[in-house]
């Protein structure tokens, strides 16, 4: 096996980690939420600004955001009544590098 071929192999731990991220991104609502958060000028967005973009209840949106947090893509902070979300530094770049390494 050449060095290039070895570089492409994923170990079981890395494969499980990436599978969790891809599973989180495998839902159109979560993919849109991540896009909305990542593209927000200022780097963070209130859940009160995300919810109206969907024809879903607030608890459903919160569930989707929880799965994005568990996948290590976003984090949040409660400020009074509202929760603010932002993408985790480097999360999207790590995902892009992982995909690039499989190409």
C-alpha positions in Angstrom: 0.0 0.0 0.0 1.4 3.4 -1.0 1.8 6.3 1.4 -1.1 8.1 -0.4 -3.4 5.1 0.1 -2.5 4.9 3.8 -3.4 8.6 4.3 -6.9 7.9 3.0 -7.8 5.2 5.6 -9.9 6.2 8.5 -9.4 4.5 11.9 -12.5 3.3 13.8 -12.5 6.3 16.2 -12.1 8.9 13.4 -14.8 7.2 11.3 -17.2 7.2 14.2 -16.5 10.9 14.9 -17.1 11.8 11.2 -20.2 9.6 11.0 -21.7 11.6 13.9 -21.0 14.9 12.1 -22.3 13.6 8.8 -25.4 12.2 10.5 -26.1 15.7 12.0 -25.6 17.3 8.6 -27.8 14.7 6.9 -31.0 16.5 7.8 -32.0 19.5 5.6 -33.2 21.5 8.7 -29.9 21.0 10.5 -27.9 21.8 7.4 -29.8 25.1 7.0 -29.4 25.9 10.6 -25.7 25.5 10.4 -25.6 27.6 7.3 -27.6 30.3 8.9 -25.3 30.3 12.0 -22.1 30.2 10.1 -23.0 33.0 7.7 -24.2 35.3 10.4 -22.2 38.5 10.5 -20.8 39.0 14.0 -20.4 35.2 14.4 -23.5 34.5 16.5 -27.3 34.3 16.2 -30.1 34.2 18.6 -32.5 31.2 18.4 -35.3 33.8 18.2 -33.9 34.7 14.8 -33.6 31.1 13.6 -37.0 29.8 14.5 -39.1 32.0 12.2 -37.2 30.7 9.1 -38.8 27.3 9.6 -42.3 25.9 9.7 -41.4 23.9 12.8 -42.1 24.4 16.5 -39.5 25.9 18.8 -38.8 22.6 20.6 -38.1 20.9 17.3 -35.6 23.6 16.3 -34.0 23.3 19.8 -33.7 19.5 19.2 -32.0 20.1 15.9 -29.6 22.6 17.4 -28.8 20.1 20.2 -27.7 17.6 17.7 -25.5 20.1 16.0 -23.9 20.8 19.4 -23.4 17.1 20.1 -21.7 16.8 16.7 -19.2 19.5 17.8 -20.3 22.0 15.1 -21.9 24.7 17.2 -22.0 25.9 20.8 -24.4 28.2 22.6 -24.9 30.4 25.6 -28.1 31.4 27.4 -28.5 35.1 27.9 -31.6 35.9 29.9 -34.6 34.3 28.0 -32.7 33.7 24.7 -30.0 31.3 23.6 -27.3 32.5 21.2 -25.5 30.1 18.8 -22.1 30.2 17.0 -20.0 27.8 15.0 -17.1 26.3 16.9 -13.7 27.6 15.7 -12.2 25.3 13.2 -15.1 22.8 13.1 -16.0 23.5 9.4 -12.4 23.6 8.4 -11.7 20.2 10.1 -14.7 18.8 8.2 -13.4 20.2 4.9 -10.0 18.7 5.5 -11.5 15.3 6.3 -13.5 15.4 3.1 -10.4 16.6 1.2 -8.4 13.7 2.6 -10.9 11.2 1.3 -10.8 12.6 -2.2 
